[in-house]
Amino acid sequence: MLEKYFKLSEHGTTIKTEILAGMTTFLTMAYIIFVNPAILSSTGMDHGSVFVATCLAAAIGCFIMGLYANYPIAQAPGMGLNAFFTYTVVLGMGHTWQMALAAVFCSGVLFILLSLFKIRELIINAIPVSLRLGISAGIGLFLALIALKNAGIVVGNQATLVGVGDLTSIPAILGAVGFILTIVLVQRGYRAAVMIAILATTALGILVGNVEYHGVVSMPPSIEPTFLQLDFSAMTDVGMISVVFAFLFVDLFDTAGTLVGVANKAGFIGKDGKIPRLNKALLSDSTATAIGALLGTSNTTSFVESTAGVAVGGRTGLTAVTVGVLFLFALFFSPLAGMIPAYATTGALFYVSILMMSGLVNIKWDDLSEAAPVAVVCLLMPLTFSIAEGIAMGFVTYAAIKLLSGKAREVHIGVWILAAIFLLKIALTGA
């Protein structure tokens, strides 16, 4: 049955190889079951409920991707998007987490429509490569700032805006240890490097008396506190509409980039340069986002860590299905997830930020009309503590510089439209 459904022989793989690939991918991305609840619970959401929503959204996303698109790509609530949800939409803009979930759901529905009507190629092609890379790098810098803040290494300062915290405090020391351990383990080739570092840092916290031990295994907590708790009352506000589009754009680019990377690694890209079943993969991602919002978590997206499973032979959806099954097993480790202190996620956040900033090497730095907007995006995201503001100002800056530099013909009509929308938002809201 598995051979016939997933076409294992046709893809040059076996059941054993696919299961091993799934286990490998899961180990590289399992940190999300600890990090996501830690970030989203800062909004007031129930930690246990978010933990369950994270595991279920990831499992459902993997099952859809594996069974419908037959791709070895795992899905889970995405890094960067969860930070945007928490620190920009809720804590920054003052919306409730219920309203933020509604925005995530709307972005998922829009993503589904874009995929069904095959408009997503037009949007992806409309956005300059430099801005796409800049948005990714900016989110990376934003995550790095959050990591330093969680560890108490960077704190607020009335005189200088930000300053250095108490580097002798337990959170600062263990946060730094977790970061170094993460990088060393990754460098040495450990598949579960990020998860090992998080658990090791938490264990050290228990040893020094900074973390209270609550056990490891139990029945899953109730999902009721976040299940179907969406509030659509703010969907008519200009500010919230921009939030929906920010969720949509980041998810769209993140998914497209991951699909291209994994497809290239697996050798799926045809001679015509196209990815087979691309629309099915995008539909899987967008559907998972909408379902995840109903469960109580931020955007579910394709994880680049899927390349770890592909590297050991994963070639079909059976790999993704295996990851989904493992996420269901993870539901029984809620006490462990509940013990993870914020500083234990410092290494994971910083590591992800490094990966996201690596794309800056491909920017044409000798062309200031391309480089300047990238710098605006990268600097404004962390300094305004808002991914949405960084994206908005990046588009406005790009359009303005190209126009005044006599390079207006290089700008896609889509960029002009988006820049105009963001300018209108700034004029109406002041931000």
C-alpha positions, -999 to +999 in steps of 0.1 A: +000+000+000+028+024+010+047+016-022+017+022-044+006+054-027+039+072-022+056+056-053+087+047-034+105+027-061+099+055-086+116+079-063+145+055-055+137+050-019+124+025+007+101+025+037+131+021+060+149+051+044+118+073+045+112+065+082+148+073+091+146+105+071+115+115+090+131+108+123+161+129+113+139+158+102+119+157+134+150+158+156+163+189+138+130+208+142+116+194+174+128+226+192+097+243+180+075+224+205+095+242+232+102+276+216+067+283+202+048+280+235+075+300+252+070+329+227+032+328+223+025+325+260+040+360+264+007+373+249-013+357+277-021+325+258-022+294+279+012+276+277-001+241+278-028+248+252-003+264+228+020+234+233-009+211+222-018+234+193+018+235+181+021+197+181-013+192+164-008+219+138+027+205+130+013+169+127-017+180+105+006+201+083+030+172+078+001+148+070-013+171+044+020+178+028+029+141+028-004+126+018-016+153-006+016+167-021+038+137-016+067+158-006+093+150+022+087+185+037+077+189+073+056+217+086+052+235+120+045+269+134+072+291+119+100+310+136+098+347+129+061+346+123+055+336+160+077+365+170+057+389+148+025+375+163+037+381+198+059+412+199+044+432+170+007+424+167-001+418+204+024+434+226+034+462+201+001+471+185-021+463+214-044+437+198-056+407+217-041+373+209-076+363+198-075+391+171-040+380+161-053+344+156-080+358+133-054+376+113-034+344+109-065+326+098-073+353+072-038+351+059-041+314+055-074+317+036-059+343+013-029+320+008-053+292-002-071+315-027-038+326-042-027+290-046-060+279-061-061+307-086-023+304-092-017+341-084+012+333-061+037+332-090+028+368-099+033+380-063+066+362-059+079+375-092+067+410-084+089+413-053+125+421-060+150+394-049+169+420-028+138+428-008+130+391-003+165+385+010+163+417+031+130+406+047+145+372+057+176+388+071+156+415+090+135+388+107+168+371+116+181+403+133+147+406+150+150+371+164+185+378+176+173+408+195+146+387+211+171+361+221+194+386+238+164+402+255+152+368+268+186+361+283+188+396+299+219+403+279+203+433+263+180+455+284+162+488+281+181+520+290+165+554+293+197+572+282+208+551+253+175+532+244+192+498+249+221+487+270+239+457+284+223+437+312+238+419+341+262+394+324+268+376+357+231+367+361+221+330+356+198+337+326+226+356+308+253+330+316+231+300+307+217+318+276+253+323+264+262+287+272+231+275+253+241+296+222+277+283+222+265+247+227+240+250+199+266+263+174+292+237+185+268+208+182+256+220+148+292+224+136+300+189+147+270+175+127+245+166+155+211+163+139+193+172+171+217+200+180+192+227+188+169+204+209+199+190+228+211+225+236+177+236+248+173+205+271+209+209+283+204+245+292+172+237+310+190+209+329+217+234+340+189+257+351+175+229+373+209+222+388+215+258+398+180+261+413+167+285+386+142+261+371+117+239+391+115+203+380+079+192+371+085+159+354+088+148+318+058+128+307+021+132+312-013+132+294-016+162+270-031+194+285-064+208+273-065+227+241-098+244+250-082+278+261-071+285+225-093+263+204-116+284+181-108+315+201-106+338+170-118+374+172-126+390+138-138+423+153-106+442+143-105+429+107-118+462+093-090+483+108-064+495+083-036+484+108-049+449+111-053+445+073-016+454+069-009+427+096-028+401+076-008+410+045+025+409+065+016+374+077+008+364+041+039+378+025+064+364+051+047+330+050+045+330+011+082+339+007+093+316+035+074+287+020+085+294-016+122+296-005+120+264+015+103+245-013+129+256-038+157+247-014+144+213-005+134+205-041+168+214-053+184+192-026+162+163-035+167+167-072+130+174-079+135+204-101+129+195-138+149+205-169+124+234-174+133+247-139+099+241-125+090+222-093+065+194-098+033+195-077+043+230-065+007+241-063-002+211-041+027+219-018+016+256-015-020+245-008-008+221+019+011+250+036-017+275+034-043+249+046-021+241+076-019+278+085-057+282+085-061+250+106-033+260+130-050+293+137-082+275+146-063+253+170-045+283+186-011+290+170+007+313+146+013+306+109+023+270+101+049+269+074+074+246+057+106+240+076+140+243+059+152+217+084+135+192+060+167+192+040+182+171+069+158+143+061+163+147+024+201+145+029+197+110+044+174+098+015+139+111+022+122+116-012+084+111-007+056+122+015+062+092+038+090+112+053+066+140+062+040+116+075+067+101+098+074+135+112+037+141+118+034+109+138+064+119+159+048+153+167+017+134+179+040+114+203+055+147+215+021+156+229+029+135+260+059+156+269+041+187+280+057+189+315+091+191+299+080+218+275+065+237+305+098+238+323+118+254+294+128+289+306+130+318+281+168+319+282+170+283+272+157+292+238+184+319+233+206+294+214+178+283+191+167+318+183+202+330+176+210+300+154+179+305+133+188+342+130+222+333+116+206+311+090+182+338+080+209+365+077+231+344+055+212+355+024+227+390+026+258+377+008+237+376-024+228+413-022+243+436-049+260+459-025+276+479-053+241+490-064+228+513-038+193+514-052+191+477-043+213+477-011+198+508+006+162+494+009+177+461+022+195+481+049+163+499+058+144+466+062+172+449+082+176+478+106+140+489+111+127+454+120+147+450+152+149+488+160+111+493+157+105+458+172+081+452+142+084+430+112+055+448+096+071+482+099+103+469+084+085+454+054+065+486+048+094+510+049+114+486+027+089+488+000+084+525+002+121+531+002+127+508-027+100+525-049+112+560-040+149+554-047+142+536-080+118+564-091+142+593-082+172+575-095+157+572-130+152+534-127+114+533-124+113+508-153+130+482-131+102+483-106+073+458-110+038+472-109+031+451-078+058+470-059+042+503-068+009+491-056+023+477-023+043+509-017+012+530-023-008+508+002+019+511+028+022+549+023-016+551+028-014+531+060+013+554+074-008+584+064-039+571+081-023+555+112+010+575+117+030+543+117 
